[in-house]
Each structure stands twice: as structure tokens, then as C-alpha cells.
Amino acid sequence: MTTDNELFESYAAQRPKAMQYFERASKSMGGKVGHDLRHFSPVPLYIERGQGGRKWDVDGHQYIDFLMGNGALLMGHAPAIVIDAIARVMGNGTHFGNDHPLHIEWAEWVQKLVPCAERVRFVNSGTEATLLALRLASAFSGRHRILRFEGHFHGWHDSVIRGFQPPFDAEGSLGVPPDAKDHAVSIPDGDLDLVAETLEREKDIGAVILEPSGASWGRVGLEPAFLQGLRDLTEKKNVVLIFDEVVTGFRFSPGGAQGLHGITPDLCSLAKVLTGGTPGGAVAGRADIMALMDMSGDHQHDRFQRVWHLGTFNAAPICAAAGIAVLEQVATGQPIERANALAAKLRTDWEDILERHGIAGYVYGPSSTFHVYFETDSERVNGASTRQDLYTKDAKRLKGMPGDLVNEYQRHLRFHGVDNMSSTGGVLSSAHTEEDLGIANDVFEKTVVALRDLGLVLSMS
């Protein structure tokens, strides 16, 4: 493993409070952190506050933030409209265990914006949203297997925990029943002929689920033509098409990826931007599919005659208030347009930095996202005449950069004051500024030069 030992030691030395918090967490928290992606060496980030496009840790270090609440904060940290909306409802109670007027208003906003949203059901996370969407699809189709695509992430429940990281055929976690893998057929994306062959061969597939951005919010991009072809094939085969719009929803357009591309799925899963920086998610879709949750007559409590769904905190008042406040702004298109423009500038600036230093890699991404790919195969680099020759759609390459490279990349960024979302990618918000991007450019340049000097990234010949 290649590590910049001097920076590693300085990183820890400059974060004494974080080290103390980590020591406490190691004795009190399962896994030592609250989310597997928060693991970090020598110490996780412990954030004290955020404002706009920046956040500050417990030791006073400032970060230009491209994590943005795991992609949830389209309008940045602590936007006044969200804080005010939450403040207005908090005095009335944080949780009732009943429906309330804001719950309905929130669903109506989703209906207005999302093309497939004839009906909406709120849940507590993106993982819950895909879980419920798959259950509805299975109940509606009467077929219990799903078709999914290698590299696409749909949460951490048993049916989808494997197949999103290379090697794609490996188990996803301890503790998953051995037969869980039999519930899903996983194939590479982008090949409509392969999809057609699979649906013809596997007669018990009742649903197809995918990230319409391509795997990991566009790290492995997809062409809109594939989405349209998938729509056509699933309609022909009476298979339920699910767009996992947990990231793309309200970020790629006011109507998500389906609104951007004009391709309407049967169901979609939503979270992140939907809830304005508070916990939650939703399933939205066709009325006839969502009707499987309807209660009526003597069967209203009969879970054997309907799709049963509970959730103590579904559409809690604080979450609904925050979600409405953000969706009202999303509907104007302005936050999305600004975040998109800032992301486009960042991608161009970072591409120029790679070009200037002759580093084998490129920067790309849809809408308000960015991804950085470093090519570590010397044969591919030596055979490339231009940077464009390095471009790839291979999910194993794009999602399989060496771990020591990714770790060192993230450590250098954070040491100099930038935090990203996952691997080497991130998201922009409408609250970021030109000054934020200028600082981030300087940090990125320092980082990639250091990676080159460490021999972790290659130079163009």
C-alpha cells in the first residue's frame, strides 16, 4: 500500500478532538461509525456545522463540501427556507403517529413534479423506498424475481446488497440468506439485446430496476436510448419498470431523470433531495400498482390481501415541512440550473488541471455531479494518443480503481479542505460559490500532483 506518511501523521495530529470522538465511538457504536462510507483513516470526519457549500469539523477545519449530505442538499447546508419551515412546525409537535395536512401537501408536490407519480407513499430512507417498490412490483406482476444491472446501487436490503461493487458476482454482506441471490438476475447494462434475451429466458422476472443515470449516479453512464429501449421491452413483456431516482430525483430536473429524458417508468424510488435534508423517502408510481396498498371494507387490516407497509416515522411533520420548502424551489428549476452550471465549470476546470499536469485520467458526469477517473493500466495509457482514448464504459474499471489510490485521493482532499461524496466523485449545490470552486481547484491540483509523485496515478506519454 502506498501512503503519504507525513501527510497521514499531520492529518491525525491536526484533529485531536476528532481522535477523542473516535475513541469514544469505538467503545459505543457498532462498527464505530454510523454509515459504512464514513469509515476513514486515520480518523473519520466529525462535523459541527454547515452553511451553504461549506462545513466545519470539531477541530475547526473548513471544507468545501461536495458530499452535500450524500447528495441530499441541492440547496446547500442550512438554507433559510428549510430552517424556517422546520421552525414553524416544531412547536406543534415533532411526531404524531397520525397523518397530517403537510403529509398530503408533500405528496401533491411530488405528483406535480414527477411524471410517474399518480400516487405516492412515504418511507424513511432510500433503501426502504427500493424495498417497497420491489414488493409492489412483485405483488402486481405475480412474479418474484428481479432483473438488475451490475454496478447499480439500490440500498442495503437483502435483495440488492450484492452486485453493485466489483466483483459483481461476490456476496454483498455477511448475514444475508444464501437464497437471496436467487431473487435477482444481474447483467451488464447498455445492451438491449441482452435484456431481451434475459427476459425471454427468465419467465419469472416481474420487475426491472436501475439507476437511470447509470451505475452510482452516473459513474458508469447510460444513454437515454437504452432507457427508452428498456421502457419498450418491459411494456411488451408486462414487466414493471422501476427507476431508482434516490439521487437523480429533483436533481437531474424537477421531474428527475424521467422528466429530463421524457421516459416514464411504472414506479420510482425517491429520497435525498425529496426530504430537504431530513430523513425520509418515497415510492411513486402508477395508480393501479399503488392501489395494492389500498384498504377497504372488511379487508382493511388483512395483510394477506394487500401489500402491507408500516413505518413509525413515515412523512413526519418536520420532514414534510422541509420537503415542501425544497420542492417549491425545485419547481422553479433555478436551484438545479445553478448547481448544473457550477458542476459544468468544475468539471472543465479539473479537466484542465489534469491536462496541464499530463495526468492519465478525466473528469465527467451528468447534471450537477462530477466523477474523476484515473487510469492505472499502463498499457491503456501507453496506447492512448489523447485523453479521450482513455474513456471507458467498463463498470469494472470505473468502479474498480485501486483502494489505496481512492483512499489517498480522499485523504489529500480533506487535508487541504475539500470533502467529496464517494470514491472520487461528488455533487454540487445551488449554494456553492465561484470562490468555493476556486479553492477546490487549488486543492484538486495539489492532490493530483501528490498522487502522481507517489506513483499512484500515471502520466500521459
KAFENZI-V934921 format. One record per residue. N is the residue number from 0. PHI is phi as a letter, one per 30 degrees, with the letter a starting at -180 (999 if undefined). NEAR is the number of other ideal C-beta (glycine too) atoms within 12 Angstrom. D_FIRST is the distance of its C-alpha to the first C-alpha in whole Angstrom. Layout:
n->N phi->PHI near->NEAR d_first->D_FIRST
n->N phi->PHI near->NEAR d_first->D_FIRST
This chain:
n->0 phi->999 near->15 d_first->0
n->1 phi->c near->24 d_first->4
n->2 phi->b near->24 d_first->6
n->3 phi->d near->28 d_first->10
n->4 phi->d near->15 d_first->11
n->5 phi->d near->15 d_first->15
n->6 phi->d near->30 d_first->15
n->7 phi->e near->27 d_first->13
n->8 phi->d near->17 d_first->16
n->9 phi->d near->17 d_first->19
n->10 phi->e near->34 d_first->18
n->11 phi->d near->25 d_first->19
n->12 phi->d near->16 d_first->21
n->13 phi->d near->23 d_first->23
n->14 phi->b near->29 d_first->23
n->15 phi->d near->20 d_first->25
n->16 phi->d near->22 d_first->27
n->17 phi->d near->29 d_first->25
n->18 phi->d near->23 d_first->23
n->19 phi->d near->17 d_first->26
n->20 phi->d near->25 d_first->27
n->21 phi->d near->28 d_first->24
n->22 phi->d near->17 d_first->25
n->23 phi->d near->17 d_first->28
n->24 phi->d near->21 d_first->27
n->25 phi->d near->17 d_first->25
n->26 phi->c near->11 d_first->28
n->27 phi->b near->13 d_first->30
n->28 phi->c near->17 d_first->28
n->29 phi->d near->11 d_first->27
n->30 phi->i near->14 d_first->23
n->31 phi->i near->21 d_first->23
n->32 phi->b near->21 d_first->24
n->33 phi->c near->17 d_first->26
n->34 phi->a near->20 d_first->24
n->35 phi->e near->18 d_first->21
n->36 phi->d near->24 d_first->20
n->37 phi->d near->24 d_first->21
n->38 phi->e near->22 d_first->18
n->39 phi->a near->32 d_first->15
n->40 phi->c near->27 d_first->13
n->41 phi->d near->25 d_first->15
n->42 phi->a near->35 d_first->18
n->43 phi->d near->34 d_first->20
n->44 phi->d near->40 d_first->22
n->45 phi->b near->29 d_first->26
n->46 phi->c near->28 d_first->28
n->47 phi->c near->20 d_first->32
n->48 phi->a near->17 d_first->34
n->49 phi->b near->31 d_first->34
n->50 phi->a near->26 d_first->36
n->51 phi->i near->27 d_first->36
n->52 phi->c near->43 d_first->33
n->53 phi->b near->33 d_first->31
n->54 phi->b near->34 d_first->30
n->55 phi->b near->24 d_first->30
n->56 phi->c near->31 d_first->28
n->57 phi->d near->23 d_first->29
n->58 phi->c near->25 d_first->28
n->59 phi->i near->18 d_first->30
n->60 phi->d near->28 d_first->27
n->61 phi->c near->26 d_first->28
n->62 phi->b near->37 d_first->27
n->63 phi->d near->42 d_first->28
n->64 phi->c near->42 d_first->27
n->65 phi->c near->49 d_first->26
n->66 phi->d near->37 d_first->26
n->67 phi->h near->45 d_first->29
n->68 phi->h near->37 d_first->30
n->69 phi->h near->32 d_first->28
n->70 phi->j near->43 d_first->30
n->71 phi->d near->39 d_first->33
n->72 phi->c near->43 d_first->34
n->73 phi->d near->53 d_first->36
n->74 phi->c near->43 d_first->38
n->75 phi->i near->41 d_first->36
n->76 phi->d near->34 d_first->36
n->77 phi->h near->27 d_first->39
n->78 phi->d near->30 d_first->41
n->79 phi->e near->17 d_first->45
n->80 phi->d near->29 d_first->46
n->81 phi->d near->38 d_first->44
n->82 phi->e near->25 d_first->44
n->83 phi->d near->17 d_first->48
n->84 phi->d near->32 d_first->48
n->85 phi->d near->31 d_first->47
n->86 phi->d near->19 d_first->49
n->87 phi->d near->19 d_first->52
n->88 phi->c near->31 d_first->51
n->89 phi->e near->19 d_first->50
n->90 phi->d near->11 d_first->53
n->91 phi->d near->18 d_first->54
n->92 phi->k near->15 d_first->52
n->93 phi->d near->19 d_first->48
n->94 phi->a near->21 d_first->49
n->95 phi->c near->20 d_first->52
n->96 phi->i near->15 d_first->51
n->97 phi->b near->14 d_first->53
n->98 phi->d near->18 d_first->53
n->99 phi->a near->25 d_first->54
n->100 phi->e near->18 d_first->56
n->101 phi->d near->32 d_first->52
n->102 phi->e near->31 d_first->51
n->103 phi->d near->17 d_first->53
n->104 phi->d near->25 d_first->53
n->105 phi->d near->44 d_first->49
n->106 phi->d near->33 d_first->50
n->107 phi->d near->24 d_first->52
n->108 phi->d near->37 d_first->50
n->109 phi->d near->48 d_first->47
n->110 phi->e near->25 d_first->50
n->111 phi->d near->23 d_first->51
n->112 phi->c near->41 d_first->48
n->113 phi->c near->43 d_first->46
n->114 phi->e near->32 d_first->48
n->115 phi->d near->40 d_first->48
n->116 phi->d near->42 d_first->48
n->117 phi->d near->26 d_first->52
n->118 phi->b near->28 d_first->51
n->119 phi->b near->43 d_first->48
n->120 phi->b near->43 d_first->47
n->121 phi->d near->44 d_first->44
n->122 phi->b near->39 d_first->42
n->123 phi->c near->29 d_first->39
n->124 phi->a near->34 d_first->36
n->125 phi->d near->40 d_first->34
n->126 phi->d near->30 d_first->33
n->127 phi->d near->33 d_first->37
n->128 phi->d near->47 d_first->38
n->129 phi->d near->45 d_first->37
n->130 phi->d near->36 d_first->38
n->131 phi->d near->44 d_first->41
n->132 phi->d near->55 d_first->41
n->133 phi->d near->43 d_first->40
n->134 phi->d near->37 d_first->43
n->135 phi->d near->41 d_first->46
n->136 phi->d near->43 d_first->45
n->137 phi->d near->30 d_first->45
n->138 phi->d near->29 d_first->48
n->139 phi->d near->31 d_first->50
n->140 phi->d near->32 d_first->49
n->141 phi->i near->17 d_first->50
n->142 phi->b near->25 d_first->47
n->143 phi->c near->24 d_first->44
n->144 phi->c near->32 d_first->41
n->145 phi->b near->46 d_first->39
n->146 phi->c near->45 d_first->37
n->147 phi->b near->41 d_first->34
n->148 phi->b near->40 d_first->31
n->149 phi->e near->37 d_first->28
n->150 phi->j near->39 d_first->25
n->151 phi->d near->46 d_first->28
n->152 phi->c near->42 d_first->28
n->153 phi->b near->45 d_first->31
n->154 phi->j near->33 d_first->30
n->155 phi->b near->23 d_first->29
n->156 phi->d near->31 d_first->32
n->157 phi->e near->27 d_first->32
n->158 phi->d near->37 d_first->34
n->159 phi->b near->39 d_first->31
n->160 phi->d near->30 d_first->28
n->161 phi->c near->34 d_first->26
n->162 phi->j near->38 d_first->26
n->163 phi->c near->37 d_first->24
n->164 phi->b near->32 d_first->21
n->165 phi->d near->26 d_first->19
n->166 phi->d near->17 d_first->20
n->167 phi->d near->29 d_first->24
n->168 phi->c near->18 d_first->25
n->169 phi->d near->16 d_first->23
n->170 phi->d near->18 d_first->25
n->171 phi->c near->30 d_first->24
n->172 phi->a near->20 d_first->24
n->173 phi->d near->10 d_first->26
n->174 phi->i near->12 d_first->29
n->175 phi->d near->22 d_first->31
n->176 phi->e near->17 d_first->34
n->177 phi->e near->12 d_first->33
n->178 phi->d near->12 d_first->36
n->179 phi->d near->21 d_first->34
n->180 phi->d near->25 d_first->33
n->181 phi->d near->18 d_first->36
n->182 phi->d near->32 d_first->37
n->183 phi->b near->40 d_first->35
n->184 phi->c near->34 d_first->35
n->185 phi->c near->37 d_first->32
n->186 phi->b near->32 d_first->32
n->187 phi->d near->31 d_first->30
n->188 phi->d near->38 d_first->32
n->189 phi->i near->28 d_first->34
n->190 phi->c near->21 d_first->37
n->191 phi->d near->26 d_first->40
n->192 phi->d near->15 d_first->41
n->193 phi->d near->24 d_first->39
n->194 phi->d near->34 d_first->39
n->195 phi->d near->23 d_first->43
n->196 phi->d near->17 d_first->43
n->197 phi->d near->31 d_first->41
n->198 phi->d near->34 d_first->43
n->199 phi->d near->16 d_first->46
n->200 phi->d near->16 d_first->44
n->201 phi->c near->27 d_first->43
n->202 phi->d near->18 d_first->46
n->203 phi->c near->22 d_first->45
n->204 phi->d near->37 d_first->43
n->205 phi->c near->36 d_first->44
n->206 phi->b near->47 d_first->42
n->207 phi->c near->50 d_first->39
n->208 phi->b near->50 d_first->37
n->209 phi->a near->50 d_first->34
n->210 phi->d near->47 d_first->33
n->211 phi->d near->50 d_first->35
n->212 phi->d near->45 d_first->33
n->213 phi->j near->40 d_first->31
n->214 phi->e near->41 d_first->27
n->215 phi->h near->42 d_first->26
n->216 phi->h near->45 d_first->28
n->217 phi->j near->41 d_first->28
n->218 phi->d near->41 d_first->25
n->219 phi->c near->42 d_first->26
n->220 phi->d near->34 d_first->30
n->221 phi->b near->36 d_first->33
n->222 phi->d near->22 d_first->36
n->223 phi->e near->22 d_first->39
n->224 phi->d near->15 d_first->41
n->225 phi->d near->31 d_first->39
n->226 phi->d near->37 d_first->40
n->227 phi->d near->22 d_first->44
n->228 phi->d near->26 d_first->44
n->229 phi->d near->44 d_first->42
n->230 phi->d near->32 d_first->45
n->231 phi->d near->20 d_first->47
n->232 phi->d near->27 d_first->46
n->233 phi->d near->36 d_first->46
n->234 phi->d near->20 d_first->49
n->235 phi->d near->16 d_first->51
n->236 phi->c near->28 d_first->49
n->237 phi->h near->20 d_first->50
n->238 phi->c near->38 d_first->46
n->239 phi->d near->42 d_first->45
n->240 phi->c near->43 d_first->43
n->241 phi->c near->51 d_first->40
n->242 phi->c near->51 d_first->38
n->243 phi->d near->48 d_first->36
n->244 phi->c near->54 d_first->36
n->245 phi->e near->49 d_first->34
n->246 phi->c near->51 d_first->32
n->247 phi->d near->48 d_first->35
n->248 phi->d near->52 d_first->38
n->249 phi->i near->51 d_first->40
n->250 phi->c near->48 d_first->37
n->251 phi->d near->45 d_first->37
n->252 phi->a near->34 d_first->41
n->253 phi->e near->36 d_first->44
n->254 phi->c near->37 d_first->44
n->255 phi->i near->47 d_first->40
n->256 phi->d near->42 d_first->39
n->257 phi->d near->42 d_first->42
n->258 phi->d near->33 d_first->44
n->259 phi->d near->32 d_first->42
n->260 phi->c near->29 d_first->43
n->261 phi->i near->18 d_first->46
n->262 phi->b near->34 d_first->45
n->263 phi->c near->32 d_first->46
n->264 phi->d near->47 d_first->44
n->265 phi->d near->40 d_first->46
n->266 phi->b near->51 d_first->44
n->267 phi->b near->56 d_first->41
n->268 phi->c near->57 d_first->39
n->269 phi->b near->53 d_first->38
n->270 phi->a near->46 d_first->37
n->271 phi->h near->42 d_first->35
n->272 phi->e near->53 d_first->37
n->273 phi->e near->53 d_first->40
n->274 phi->c near->47 d_first->40
n->275 phi->i near->42 d_first->40
n->276 phi->i near->36 d_first->37
n->277 phi->c near->37 d_first->38
n->278 phi->d near->32 d_first->37
n->279 phi->l near->43 d_first->39
n->280 phi->a near->43 d_first->39
n->281 phi->a near->51 d_first->42
n->282 phi->c near->55 d_first->43
n->283 phi->b near->49 d_first->45
n->284 phi->l near->42 d_first->47
n->285 phi->e near->29 d_first->50
n->286 phi->d near->21 d_first->53
n->287 phi->d near->18 d_first->54
n->288 phi->d near->36 d_first->51
n->289 phi->d near->34 d_first->50
n->290 phi->d near->19 d_first->54
n->291 phi->d near->32 d_first->53
n->292 phi->c near->32 d_first->52
n->293 phi->d near->21 d_first->55
n->294 phi->c near->17 d_first->58
n->295 phi->a near->13 d_first->61
n->296 phi->h near->10 d_first->64
n->297 phi->d near->8 d_first->64
n->298 phi->c near->13 d_first->61
n->299 phi->d near->13 d_first->59
n->300 phi->c near->13 d_first->57
n->301 phi->c near->14 d_first->57
n->302 phi->d near->16 d_first->53
n->303 phi->d near->9 d_first->54
n->304 phi->c near->17 d_first->56
n->305 phi->a near->22 d_first->53
n->306 phi->d near->28 d_first->49
n->307 phi->d near->21 d_first->49
n->308 phi->a near->26 d_first->47
n->309 phi->c near->17 d_first->47
n->310 phi->k near->26 d_first->44
n->311 phi->e near->15 d_first->45
n->312 phi->c near->25 d_first->44
n->313 phi->e near->35 d_first->45
n->314 phi->h near->39 d_first->46
n->315 phi->e near->34 d_first->46
n->316 phi->e near->35 d_first->48
n->317 phi->d near->35 d_first->46
n->318 phi->d near->40 d_first->43
n->319 phi->d near->44 d_first->46
n->320 phi->d near->39 d_first->47
n->321 phi->d near->42 d_first->44
n->322 phi->d near->48 d_first->44
n->323 phi->d near->39 d_first->47
n->324 phi->e near->37 d_first->47
n->325 phi->d near->45 d_first->44
n->326 phi->d near->43 d_first->45
n->327 phi->d near->28 d_first->48
n->328 phi->d near->34 d_first->46
n->329 phi->e near->39 d_first->44
n->330 phi->e near->24 d_first->48
n->331 phi->d near->18 d_first->48
n->332 phi->i near->23 d_first->45
n->333 phi->d near->17 d_first->45
n->334 phi->d near->37 d_first->41
n->335 phi->d near->39 d_first->40
n->336 phi->d near->23 d_first->41
n->337 phi->d near->28 d_first->40
n->338 phi->d near->43 d_first->36
n->339 phi->d near->30 d_first->36
n->340 phi->d near->22 d_first->38
n->341 phi->d near->38 d_first->35
n->342 phi->d near->41 d_first->32
n->343 phi->d near->24 d_first->34
n->344 phi->d near->26 d_first->34
n->345 phi->d near->43 d_first->30
n->346 phi->d near->35 d_first->29
n->347 phi->d near->21 d_first->31
n->348 phi->d near->27 d_first->30
n->349 phi->d near->41 d_first->26
n->350 phi->e near->29 d_first->27
n->351 phi->d near->20 d_first->29
n->352 phi->d near->29 d_first->26
n->353 phi->d near->36 d_first->24
n->354 phi->d near->22 d_first->27
n->355 phi->d near->19 d_first->27
n->356 phi->c near->26 d_first->24
n->357 phi->i near->20 d_first->24
n->358 phi->c near->36 d_first->21
n->359 phi->d near->37 d_first->20
n->360 phi->l near->43 d_first->21
n->361 phi->a near->34 d_first->24
n->362 phi->b near->34 d_first->25
n->363 phi->a near->33 d_first->27
n->364 phi->k near->42 d_first->29
n->365 phi->c near->37 d_first->32
n->366 phi->h near->42 d_first->35
n->367 phi->c near->46 d_first->33
n->368 phi->c near->44 d_first->29
n->369 phi->b near->43 d_first->27
n->370 phi->b near->41 d_first->23
n->371 phi->c near->42 d_first->21
n->372 phi->c near->42 d_first->20
n->373 phi->c near->39 d_first->17
n->374 phi->d near->36 d_first->18
n->375 phi->c near->30 d_first->15
n->376 phi->c near->23 d_first->17
n->377 phi->d near->16 d_first->18
n->378 phi->d near->13 d_first->21
n->379 phi->d near->24 d_first->22
n->380 phi->d near->25 d_first->22
n->381 phi->d near->16 d_first->24
n->382 phi->d near->15 d_first->26
n->383 phi->c near->24 d_first->27
n->384 phi->d near->12 d_first->30
n->385 phi->b near->15 d_first->29
n->386 phi->e near->28 d_first->27
n->387 phi->d near->16 d_first->29
n->388 phi->d near->17 d_first->28
n->389 phi->d near->34 d_first->25
n->390 phi->e near->22 d_first->26
n->391 phi->b near->26 d_first->26
n->392 phi->c near->26 d_first->27
n->393 phi->d near->26 d_first->25
n->394 phi->d near->34 d_first->23
n->395 phi->d near->21 d_first->21
n->396 phi->d near->24 d_first->19
n->397 phi->d near->36 d_first->20
n->398 phi->c near->35 d_first->19
n->399 phi->b near->29 d_first->16
n->400 phi->d near->36 d_first->14
n->401 phi->e near->26 d_first->10
n->402 phi->d near->22 d_first->9
n->403 phi->d near->23 d_first->6
n->404 phi->d near->34 d_first->9
n->405 phi->d near->34 d_first->12
n->406 phi->d near->29 d_first->10
n->407 phi->d near->36 d_first->10
n->408 phi->e near->45 d_first->13
n->409 phi->d near->39 d_first->15
n->410 phi->d near->39 d_first->14
n->411 phi->d near->37 d_first->16
n->412 phi->e near->42 d_first->19
n->413 phi->d near->41 d_first->19
n->414 phi->e near->33 d_first->19
n->415 phi->c near->31 d_first->22
n->416 phi->j near->32 d_first->24
n->417 phi->b near->42 d_first->23
n->418 phi->c near->42 d_first->22
n->419 phi->c near->40 d_first->22
n->420 phi->d near->36 d_first->23
n->421 phi->a near->35 d_first->20
n->422 phi->h near->38 d_first->17
n->423 phi->c near->42 d_first->18
n->424 phi->c near->44 d_first->22
n->425 phi->a near->48 d_first->25
n->426 phi->b near->47 d_first->29
n->427 phi->c near->46 d_first->31
n->428 phi->b near->48 d_first->34
n->429 phi->d near->36 d_first->38
n->430 phi->d near->36 d_first->37
n->431 phi->d near->39 d_first->35
n->432 phi->b near->23 d_first->36
n->433 phi->d near->18 d_first->36
n->434 phi->d near->16 d_first->35
n->435 phi->e near->37 d_first->32
n->436 phi->d near->31 d_first->31
n->437 phi->d near->21 d_first->31
n->438 phi->d near->27 d_first->29
n->439 phi->d near->39 d_first->27
n->440 phi->d near->31 d_first->27
n->441 phi->d near->22 d_first->26
n->442 phi->d near->34 d_first->23
n->443 phi->d near->40 d_first->22
n->444 phi->d near->27 d_first->22
n->445 phi->e near->26 d_first->21
n->446 phi->d near->41 d_first->17
n->447 phi->d near->40 d_first->17
n->448 phi->d near->25 d_first->18
n->449 phi->d near->30 d_first->15
n->450 phi->d near->41 d_first->13
n->451 phi->d near->31 d_first->15
n->452 phi->d near->19 d_first->15
n->453 phi->d near->27 d_first->11
n->454 phi->i near->18 d_first->11
n->455 phi->d near->34 d_first->10
n->456 phi->b near->39 d_first->14
n->457 phi->c near->29 d_first->16
n->458 phi->c near->27 d_first->20
n->459 phi->d near->28 d_first->23
n->460 phi->d near->18 d_first->25
